[in-house]
Amino acid sequence: MEKKVALVIGGSRGIGRQVCVDLAAKDYAVVVSGKSLSDASAVRPFPPDPNSPQSTASTVTREITEAGGTALALPVDTRDPKSIDALFASTWKHFGRLDVIIYNAGAIWWASVAQTPMRRFKLMQEVNVEGLYSTVQAALPYFDRGGWRGRIIVVSPPIYSRFFRGKTAYAMGKVGMSVLTKGLAMDWQREGKHDMAITSIWPASAIESAATLAASNDPEQRQDLRHPAIFSDAILAMLAAPPATVNGLLDTDEDFLRNYAGVTDFSRYSLVPGTSPRRIMPAAFPSLEVAEQADEGKRMDSTLVPRRMAKL
């Protein structure tokens, strides 16, 4: 396969669908992955509303191939590591390479701790942080086969205090995803894998998607939405940036496009022409870098601890 191969987990609707279509337009072969497939040939009219249940991995694949691109629809249940393993095996079997992973799968429930039942909490951890961790674990052997040249883009936020407010259970998983981004980036840097990068991205302003469907149907709230193309454009810019620039970076779509891609006019992304969508993220984020002592002490490696001691 001469084209670079991008696997988009959560590519059926909204932002994920836009990312898939735009990756294909940039000559990537795209694996569009979602919870289920459908008979795309039976959809009328076509293409369907990208934020509706009629938009699936299958219909997005049809959109791409009818436009002359290369795409493959594959199902995945991100709660099941075996399903994720099968997704990677099928991707490699079909294309024989893997260059990019976009983890856009997500479960959402914004409520106080008291109003978040355990079943909702567990679902968010399974789909969000555990699903991402399973994806990374499954991906590593394939990046090894490819000579450790690749990118992972994670949909998770910069870490700051206000993000926890009113949605603690959701934030626990999403911030955990950002911690994985930071930690894996450090692993790769320490291991000398300088052609690898993992980056987190989050919207600076609300974006039209299945999650914002109520807002998009309200004329007043609709003015505060952006088109998903801003998110897709930022991801493409991240993939084009040198690995050292983006490895371990937690950023927003708008800020990355402004600071790294030279974009100054964001009006074209407004869902309602002539409006200026309200920014939902802080103007600046706290640095996670602190003054640390040079001596870390003796680093513990649990893989070297005798199994008998590890059980204690």
Number of C-alpha atoms within 10 A of each C-alpha: 10 10 16 18 26 25 27 27 29 25 31 32 25 23 24 27 29 22 27 33 23 18 23 25 15 13 15 22 25 30 30 31 30 24 16 14 18 14 9 20 10 9 13 9 7 14 14 18 12 21 19 14 11 19 23 29 32 25 27 28 28 21 20 22 15 10 12 12 19 19 25 21 25 23 21 23 18 27 19 14 18 13 16 24 18 15 23 21 15 15 21 14 10 12 17 15 19 25 20 23 22 24 23 22 22 22 16 17 17 15 15 15 14 6 12 16 13 11 8 16 19 13 17 24 23 20 21 28 24 20 23 28 18 20 21 17 14 19 19 12 12 19 18 11 12 14 11 19 17 24 23 21 23 24 22 28 23 24 20 15 9 10 18 17 12 14 18 18 24 27 22 17 23 27 20 21 24 25 20 21 24 19 14 18 23 16 11 18 17 10 9 11 16 17 16 22 30 30 28 29 24 20 22 23 20 22 27 24 22 16 15 16 14 12 19 20 10 10 10 9 14 22 20 22 24 29 19 22 20 24 25 21 20 25 24 16 15 27 19 11 15 13 20 15 12 23 27 23 21 23 23 22 22 22 19 22 22 15 10 14 16 10 12 10 8 14 14 14 19 23 20 17 11 10 16 17 22 14 14 11 18 12 8 9 13 10 9 9 6 6 5 7 7 6 6 7 7 6 6 8 7 10 8 8 11 9 10 7 8 10 7 5
